Amino acid sequence: MPRLDELPFRTPATVTGVAWDTLTDSESRRLRNLGLDDGVQIELLHAAPFGRDPLAVKIGRMMVAIRRDHARAVSVEVIALETAAE
């Protein structure tokens, strides 16, 4: 499964898992507070021009910035085009 940091820009995907053990308690809490969890629809929107960190990510209907290291902990599955259009 691809990770969120490997997802092509503007490609809808579903979160299939998060490696919570690779994150600190405060990082995990922040990501959960932002709505990041299994089954959530997510989309990588933008990356900073130098170093590509942080990343702009759409979680549900909300756009947030997260670190590339945090995005590496998120496994995703690309949503088929006909499913994404519904």
N, C-alpha and C positions, 0 to 999 in steps of 0.2 A: 504494500500500500504506500502511496506517496505521502510525504509529509506536507504540512501547510506551507513551509518555506520553499518547497519545490513546485507548488501549484502554479500553473500559468496564470497571468493576470486576467481578471474578469471571467474566471471559470467557476461556476457554482459547484460546490461540493458539500458533502455531509461529513461531519466529524465522526470518525469510527472509533477513536480512542485517544486518550491523553496519557502520556507517561508521567503521571503525577509525581512519581518517585525521583524524577530528574529535576524537579523544581523545589524551591524552598516553600515553607508553609505560607509565607506572605505572598509569594508569586502565585501559588495555587489558589489561594483565597481571592486574589485580585482577578485572576482569569475566570474563576467561577462566578464572581460578582458581576463580571462583564457578560455572563451568559454562556461562557464556553463550556460545553459538556457533550457527551455522546449524543448523536442524533441531531445536533443543531446544524442548520444550513449556514455555510461560511463561504466567503469569497475574498481572495487576495486582490486588493485594488491598486496599491502603489507601493513603491519602495523608495527610500531616500536615495538621492543621486550618488552620494559617496559612501561606500561601504554597505549600501543597501540595508541600513538599519536606522530607524525602526521601519516597520511595515504597517501600512494602512490596511485594515481588515474589516470587512463587513460581517458582523455576527447578527444573524436575524435581519432586523431593519436598522441596526445601529452601526456607525463607523467608529472604530477605535484604532489606536496605535499600540502595537505590541513589539517587543524585541524579537529579533531573528532567533535568538536562543530559545525563546518561549515557543515560537512557531515550529521549531524543530521537534518539539515534544508532542505535537498534534498530528495524528494520522488522519487522513481524509480519503474519501472516495468521491470521484467526480460524478456529478449528477448527469444522466443522459439528457440531451437537448429537449426531447419531448416532455420529460418529467419536469425540467426546469421552467418550461414555458407555462405550465399549469398554474 
